[in-house]
Amino acid sequence: MNTINKIDFHKNRFLMFEIDELANQKEKPGIEIIRMTLGKTELPLHKDILDVMKNAIDTMRLNNVVIPAGLPDLKQKISDYYKNKMSINVCSSNILIGSGTSFFFRNLLSLLLSRDDEILLPKPYYSLYHFCSLLTEASIKFYDINDDLSINMNSFESNFNLKTKVVIINSPGNPLGNIISYSELNRIDEIVNGNAYIISDEIYNDIYFDEKPISFLELQNPKSTFFITNGFSKGYRMYTKRIGYCIVPDEFIEKLSVILQHTMLTVDPVNQFGAMQALNLPEEVESIRKLYLSRRNYAVIAFQKLENVLMIKSKGSFYITLNCSNYINNNPIKNCLELAKDILNKTNVAVVPGVDFGMPNTLRLSFTTSKFEEGINKLVNYFRGEN
């Protein structure tokens, strides 16, 4: 039996989109749904980005460029970004451009893993990591995130072994918004000790609240071979433009470039020119960071009033998580999917079941709606039984 036939696709469907579809069905004139599902900001693209993209659309020599590994000028701008922001030298040739970052995870895991290998994922995890792992024949193991959002190093070390070939880390994390400290990154590198590849997902690196995230690139003399994934969908509001990148070790430049040549062929150059302009607008990232910080703080105060639901205080990313175990255990609701559906039906607020992230009895809420405070108030009333 091949790998695809071994996967239970129904069990692994992305429930976030199931809730979104129910929201679409429910929404009609007079009924507006407050969506706290997708990590896609409600804010429009900056005018300067749009102007650059419009110019590229109207200019044949710009909109018709085909370079599988990405526009050289964009790669150089990303290199300059790391040098100016972190004083880190990243050679532009080590930067590959893709359609978002999901593409890189799918192809990296296929490239790095074989049947007898193991992959070590955080738990909770972003569903992409888990599903892309399932598409390989490798065995999946997990390390835990503690209640205080630190890495459980005991679980990391006990689940890392000679069969482990890939480790995925994510900071700020999705769904918890945990941030991995410098000392934790060092410890991870010491445990791995060059015996596995580390993929560091830093897509939320610019969205932090209490402490600034550390990039794996900032480690001094790391022992392990690592890849960095990042992109423009979050801090720069370019979700649907699908511009991501991967910083790869020298020995993987050709391999991943060839994969890009055969599978991606090119990423829309119009969007790549937009991404170049986005890097000229760091104030845009700071404005969204401050906005989501204020929304995080509003939610903290609101959910402190509840005894049957515990809010996990996010340190970054676009999300907060609610532990609803007490509520589910004391109500006819059977699981977090049923809970999310009941909330949608009774409050017109759409939230994501935590089972998408390996967290049963939880809900993930996205900051990305202009009616965030109204949505939080409706959720508080729901859990109070006042809906």
URPEPE-V650479 format. One record per residue. RES is the residue in one letter. NEAR is the number of other C-alpha atoms within 8 Angstrom. Layout:
<<RES | NEAR> <RES | NEAR>>
This chain:
<<M | 4> <N | 5> <T | 10> <I | 6> <N | 7> <K | 7> <I | 8> <D | 7> <F | 6> <H | 5> <K | 5> <N | 7> <R | 6> <F | 8> <L | 10> <M | 12> <F | 7> <E | 8> <I | 13> <D | 10> <E | 8> <L | 8> <A | 12> <N | 7> <Q | 7> <K | 8> <E | 9> <K | 7> <P | 5> <G | 4> <I | 8> <E | 8> <I | 10> <I | 11> <R | 9> <M | 15> <T | 12> <L | 8> <G | 10> <K | 9> <T | 11> <E | 7> <L | 5> <P | 6> <L | 9> <H | 7> <K | 6> <D | 7> <I | 12> <L | 10> <D | 8> <V | 11> <M | 12> <K | 9> <N | 8> <A | 13> <I | 10> <D | 7> <T | 8> <M | 8> <R | 6> <L | 10> <N | 12> <N | 7> <V | 7> <V | 8> <I | 9> <P | 12> <A | 11> <G | 13> <L | 10> <P | 7> <D | 7> <L | 12> <K | 14> <Q | 9> <K | 10> <I | 10> <S | 13> <D | 8> <Y | 10> <Y | 12> <K | 11> <N | 8> <K | 7> <M | 8> <S | 7> <I | 10> <N | 7> <V | 9> <C | 7> <S | 10> <S | 7> <N | 11> <I | 13> <L | 14> <I | 14> <G | 17> <S | 11> <G | 12> <T | 14> <S | 8> <F | 9> <F | 10> <F | 11> <R | 9> <N | 9> <L | 9> <L | 12> <S | 9> <L | 6> <L | 8> <L | 14> <S | 9> <R | 8> <D | 8> <D | 12> <E | 13> <I | 15> <L | 14> <L | 14> <P | 12> <K | 10> <P | 11> <Y | 12> <Y | 10> <S | 9> <L | 8> <Y | 11> <H | 10> <F | 9> <C | 11> <S | 12> <L | 11> <L | 9> <T | 12> <E | 12> <A | 13> <S | 9> <I | 10> <K | 9> <F | 11> <Y | 14> <D | 11> <I | 11> <N | 8> <D | 5> <D | 4> <L | 9> <S | 10> <I | 11> <N | 10> <M | 7> <N | 6> <S | 10> <F | 12> <E | 8> <S | 7> <N | 10> <F | 11> <N | 6> <L | 6> <K | 8> <T | 13> <K | 13> <V | 14> <V | 12> <I | 13> <I | 10> <N | 11> <S | 14> <P | 18> <G | 12> <N | 12> <P | 12> <L | 13> <G | 16> <N | 13> <I | 13> <I | 13> <S | 8> <Y | 8> <S | 6> <E | 9> <L | 11> <N | 10> <R | 8> <I | 8> <D | 12> <E | 8> <I | 8> <V | 10> <N | 9> <G | 9> <N | 9> <A | 12> <Y | 12> <I | 12> <I | 12> <S | 13> <D | 11> <E | 12> <I | 11> <Y | 15> <N | 11> <D | 10> <I | 13> <Y | 15> <F | 10> <D | 6> <E | 7> <K | 6> <P | 12> <I | 8> <S | 8> <F | 8> <L | 5> <E | 8> <L | 10> <Q | 4> <N | 4> <P | 8> <K | 8> <S | 12> <T | 10> <F | 10> <F | 12> <I | 12> <T | 15> <N | 12> <G | 11> <F | 15> <S | 15> <K | 13> <G | 12> <Y | 10> <R | 12> <M | 11> <Y | 10> <T | 5> <K | 7> <R | 12> <I | 17> <G | 14> <Y | 13> <C | 14> <I | 10> <V | 12> <P | 10> <D | 6> <E | 6> <F | 8> <I | 12> <E | 7> <K | 8> <L | 9> <S | 11> <V | 8> <I | 10> <L | 13> <Q | 11> <H | 7> <T | 6> <M | 11> <L | 10> <T | 12> <V | 15> <D | 7> <P | 14> <V | 12> <N | 12> <Q | 13> <F | 12> <G | 12> <A | 12> <M | 11> <Q | 11> <A | 10> <L | 10> <N | 6> <L | 8> <P | 8> <E | 6> <E | 10> <V | 12> <E | 9> <S | 8> <I | 10> <R | 13> <K | 9> <L | 8> <Y | 10> <L | 10> <S | 8> <R | 11> <R | 12> <N | 8> <Y | 9> <A | 10> <V | 10> <I | 8> <A | 10> <F | 11> <Q | 9> <K | 6> <L | 10> <E | 6> <N | 8> <V | 13> <L | 11> <M | 11> <I | 9> <K | 10> <S | 12> <K | 12> <G | 15> <S | 13> <F | 13> <Y | 15> <I | 16> <T | 14> <L | 12> <N | 11> <C | 13> <S | 9> <N | 8> <Y | 10> <I | 14> <N | 9> <N | 6> <N | 7> <P | 6> <I | 9> <K | 9> <N | 9> <C | 16> <L | 10> <E | 9> <L | 12> <A | 14> <K | 9> <D | 8> <I | 13> <L | 12> <N | 7> <K | 7> <T | 10> <N | 12> <V | 13> <A | 15> <V | 15> <V | 15> <P | 16> <G | 13> <V | 11> <D | 12> <F | 11> <G | 9> <M | 9> <P | 9> <N | 13> <T | 14> <L | 14> <R | 15> <L | 12> <S | 13> <F | 14> <T | 12> <T | 11> <S | 5> <K | 7> <F | 12> <E | 9> <E | 7> <G | 10> <I | 10> <N | 9> <K | 11> <L | 11> <V | 11> <N | 10> <Y | 11> <F | 11> <R | 8> <G | 6> <E | 6> <N | 8>>
